[in-house]
């Protein structure tokens, strides 16, 4: 999980100058992370890594994210953190950049699978057969592909990187952000280490290198839309 760190851009540098309290980090970052990690682990134990997606599950996830955002955003605003300060304003070119980030993320996943294919073929075959089941409606796909990426990228990158980085350094913040992002997706079993981990490294690397968060959000939206649309397609 080694990421070459360049000098942070002006937005990230400014965000790193704000030193949050440990209580703030626990509430704004620890609370949602702990909640989703516990749920994810419980689901992994209950299902054995079989991923079942439904409208009800998507609605619950998005609903919890909205409730958390409604609670956390005003709390952070009083303490000097605002989404626009770290993300800037979205621009049309961010759509193009987002496509590039998607390509890099998929390429990283492909390379991991390729390495597994030659070094651990049995494990690669097991991952290939990991079941992802369910049927979802187009409206659920649309809502989830918009809300979930915005919530997650502001959590893992927009808040966690500068907040943890201001107290413990940028390298620690990067490691914590990536590790906990994977932990939240452990309901996918080993598949999380093949898909979520390399994509998280690409997303984080891009954010640190470019000082741009919106292209990562766009990329995440595209990934979610593609994956969920496969479940929404007629069978």
HELIX and SHEET records of a PDB file:
HELIX    1   1 UNK A   10  UNK A   16  1                                   7    
HELIX    2   2 UNK A   22  UNK A   25  1                                   4    
HELIX    3   3 UNK A   26  UNK A   30  3                                   5    
HELIX    4   4 UNK A   31  UNK A   47  1                                  17    
HELIX    5   5 UNK A   55  UNK A   77  1                                  23    
HELIX    6   6 UNK A   83  UNK A   87  1                                   5    
HELIX    7   7 UNK A   93  UNK A  119  1                                  27    
HELIX    8   8 UNK A  121  UNK A  128  1                                   8    
HELIX    9   9 UNK A  138  UNK A  153  1                                  16    
HELIX   10  10 UNK A  154  UNK A  159  3                                   6    
HELIX   11  11 UNK A  160  UNK A  168  1                                   9    
HELIX   12  12 UNK A  170  UNK A  184  1                                  15    
HELIX   13  13 UNK A  186  UNK A  188  5                                   3    
HELIX   14  14 UNK A  191  UNK A  210  1                                  20    
HELIX   15  15 UNK A  214  UNK A  232  1                                  19    
SHEET    1   A 2 UNK A  51  UNK A  54  0                                        
SHEET    2   A 2 UNK A 132  UNK A 135  1                                        
END                                                                             
